[in-house]
Amino acid sequence: MCKACNYTIHGAQHHFGWDNSLTPALRAEPGSTIRFNCQDSSAGQLGPSSTVADVVALDFGKINPVSGPIFVEGARPGDVLKVTLESFTPQPFDGRGFGWTANIPGFGLLADQFLEPALNVWSYDPSSMAPALWGKSARIPLKPFAGTIGLAPAEMGHHSVVPPRRVGGNLDIRDLTAGVTLYLPVEVEGALFSVGDT
């Protein structure tokens, strides 16, 4: 939870790719603290009552939404934007926390070995953040992190957030969690920072 937020970005203020022509969701002064309400990586296509059929029907044009972009006053190409991830607060769905783990055919590093769709929906207690029961055989420690984070690239046009690049992307590094500081190279005026897949 943001202790002293200067701004809040709501889940509806998102986009599905890096693009330096996007209108900023807000303009912020350097040093500002911003609360981001992010959507999950499916943009709400998967939820507590989802089935394998929902995995098959995923719209890949709506994968990995990022909230923003934020125009940082004074940021210029050649600068470095310092981003500190202060904290993460999972948002409950109908009073409970839920997560999903899926095998999406044709997607991921092992796509050639795992060909069939699969889905496991699991729940957790958002107030205690105690390890969550995953299926019948394991408890998973909860350590929220930013999966996708970055700035708009200098190249014109729409660019997928999925591949990591110089200015960020779908990094999926579990250590991009509370208390971490990340440095990103600025390629466009205002930096145009966005974050999601938390």
N, C-alpha and C positions, 0 to 999 in steps of 0.2 A: 504494500500500500504506500502510496506517495505521501510522505510526511508533510511536505510543504510544496504542493504543486503550483506552478505558475500557469499551466495549461492542461487541458484534457483533450485527447483525441479519441473519439468514439469509434466503435467497431464499424459503423457505416462509412467512415472516412478511410476507405481502403482502395487499393488498386491491385492489378494483377500483372505487373511488370515494371521494370525500370524504364523511365521515359522522362527526359529532361524538359519536355514541353508540358508536363502535367501542371495544373494549377495547384499551388501549395494548399494544404489543409489549414495551415497557419504559418505565420511569420513569428519567429522567436528570437530573442536576444541570446547571445552566447552566455552560458552559465545557467540557463533556464532549466527547471525541473518539469518534465512533461510526463503525465500519466497516459499510457496507451492502453485502450481497451481493444485487444486483438481478437480476431476470429481464429479458429483452429485451421490447420493446414487444408482441410477439405472445404473451407468457407461455409461450414454448416451443412454440407451434404451428407455427413455421417453424424449420427447421434445415438442416444442410449437405446433406441429401439431399431437401429439399423440391422440389416441382414446382408448376407453375401451378395444378394441381388443388387443392393445399393452400391457395393464396391464395383461391380461390373458396370453399373450405370453412371459412374463418376464422370462429370464434365471436367476434362483436363484444362479447359480454358479458365476454370475457377479454382485452380489449385494454388496453394501458398499465397493467399492474399497478404499484403503488407499494409499496415496503417501509416498514413501520412499522405504525401510527403511534407516534411517540415523545411521551410526556408529559414536558414540560420543567417541572421543579419550579419553582414561583414565577411562571410565565408567566400573565398575566391579560389579559382583554380590554382593549384600549387600549394594551398594550405592543407593542413591535416585537421580533421574533426575528431575531437576527443569525446567519446560517449561512455558514460559510466552507467552501468545497469545497477540501479539501487536496490530494487526488490521485485518479486513476482507475487501476485495474489491470484490464485485460480478462481474463476468465476463459476459458482455452482449452477447446475441445471436442475430446476425444480427442487432446490435445496440440497442436492447431492453433487458430488464431483464425479465426472466420468471421463474416461479416455478410450481410445480405440487403437488397436494395432491391426494392420491389414497387410495381406499379400496382394498387391495389385499387379495383375498380369502385364508383362512387358515393361515394368517399372522397377528400378533399383539395380544394385550391383549384382544380384544373384537371379535376375529375371530369367536367365536361360536354364536355371536349375529348379525354380519354383514356378511352375506354369499355371497352377490352378488358383483361383481367387480364394481368399480366406479372410475371416474377420473375427476378432475377439474384442468385445466391448466389456470394459471393466469399470468398477466404481471405486471411489475413495472418499474419505472424510475430509472436506476442504477446511474444516476448522482445526483439525489436529495435524493434517498432512502426514499421518502415520503411513507406513508402507501399505501399499494396496494389494489386495488379492488379485492375482492375474491367473485366470482359469482356476483349475483345481490343484495346481501343483506348485505355485510360487507366490511369494510376496515381493512386490517391486518397491524399492525406496523411491520417494518422490523428490525430485530435484528439478524444478522448472528451469528452462533455459530458452534463450532466443534462438530459434532455428534459422530464421531468415532475417538478415539485417544488412543495411547498406545505404549507399548513396546513388544518385542518378549518374550514369556514365556520360562522357562527353559526346559519344556517338549519338546522332539523331535517331529517332524511331523508338519503337517498342522492343524491349529486350526481356527475355524470360528471367525470372528471379531464380530459377532452379540451378543453373551452373554457378559455382563460385567464380568470382572474377576479382580484378584489382580493387574495385570499390565495394566489395561485399557480395552477398547473394545467399543462397540456401546453404549455409555453412554446416548446420546440424552438428555443432560442436557442443557437447554436453557441458563443457566448462564455461560457456558464455552465460553464466548464471549471476545471481545477486552478488554484488561487490566487485565485479570484473569491470575493467576499463578497456575499451577497444579504440584503436586509432585507425581512421579511414581516410584515404587520400581524396581530397576534393577535386573534382574535375569540372564542375559547373558552378556558376554564381549561386550562392545560397545553399550549396551542398545538396539540398533536396533529400533529407534523411527519411527513411522508412524502416519499420520493424514489424515482424509478424511470426507466425508459426511458433508461438510460444507454448 
